[in-house]
Amino acid sequence: MSNHLVKGKDFYESVLHFYDHAASFSKLDPGIISQIRTCNSIYKVNFPVEVDGHVQVFEGIRVQHSHHKLPSKGGIRYSIHVDEEEVMALATLMTFKCALVDVPFGGAKGGVKINPRTSSVQTLERVTRRYASELIKKNLIGPGMDVPAPDYGTSSREMAWIADTYLTFKYGDTSALGCVTGKPVGQGGIRGRTEATGLGIFYGIRELLEDEPLLKKLGMTSGMAGKRIIVQGLGNVGYHAAHFCQREGALIVGIAEREGGLYNPAGLDVEEVFKHRSVTGSILDFHPDAKNFEDSLQLLEYECDVLLPAALENQIHEGNAKNIKAKIIAEGANGPTTQEAEKILLERGVVILPDLYLNAGGVTVSYFEWLKNLSNVRFGRMGKRAEEASLKRLVMTIEQTTGKTVSERERALIIHGADEIDLVHSGLEDTMITAYREIRAVMDEVPGITDLRTAAFYAAIEKIGVSYQALGIFP
């Protein structure tokens, strides 16, 4: 068995361990607890695709963890290391993630064993369309059944191919674009989806850094300004999370990537590091003041206030947990902390902001995109100008009453009507604030629950349990 397969198994076992611990505090029927824990369906398929004149067989997986609400929802990852237990773990997490942030989906996840970096665009398109057609044949995709999204190794490009394939089979279905989210805006996507997960992480960290009772235990002051953050992963998620935190005054003192790491206690300019990597293909040798690390995992053990792992699972483990100096671990990735590492960290007083809460921004905005596709209208289209006209009348009335005028810049800011991206960001911010407060309420109200992950799982379990109880058991 390969090392990655072992990691996939460890990841799944960690998710179940966290679930079982949180479920032990619940008073739900044991049968319901067992049902919530189990993956409802696992579909594996091998399909042929012609690559450079030769037939090559690819393996695809789709796991639907829960059908307590439909559709089920979850990304599709492309990686040569995709395995069943990893996909099961991710699908399981999605169920609790959706429940926690009140997104009415069940959890799902998919994967195809392919290396997207070494495959041609033509091969990727053929594999994507064939994988989509296999799901369509089994009724495992659709706006009311199961709605995939991008994940590691995929992007809006693959989602557009899936949507087009689905439209070919379901010609004339006015809701068909809702079969997948994370599409380009021109193909039914939504503004704000690209930065959604990273922005959600920022909102989540910001909420924690305003939580004075928790911060007092850590000996930290409130607020984002001046907080030292080390980010692992400068992909879409890590980049946007770091960007928004930096914009709010945080110092990004370390960045870790596949090719190595950078550290500068005075702070790194995320935008400039990103540009440097785009030009040179590496974050290394960015600036004389920034120390290079050949082994980027060493950076995880460096001095900082917040460690933000935003890459892959199992990055913080029994071997390095005791050396981590961060006071807060903000899980931007899925499953970056193993169960053994969590135990060590909690005993040391480290606060862990869990993945099922912190990176729920992606599925939250995917929900908004799905609603947009079902309604077939852009958010803000019908109300933006009416809102601006109302605000313009209000400004004019104030000016006439007071005899004072506002500047053109102030006027433009005041009368700006909310368009799609404003509404998406507002909805995401409200979602992350509300979910954090629910988690903290569980910690205050349920005896024995003292960490954020257990509280988040517990809050999600209770919501799913209520759904099952209300639905009843058929027959």
Order of alpha helices (4+ residues) and beta strands (2+ residues): alpha-alpha-beta-beta-beta-alpha-beta-alpha-beta-alpha-alpha-alpha-beta-alpha-beta-beta-alpha-beta-beta-beta-alpha-beta-alpha-alpha-alpha-alpha-alpha-alpha
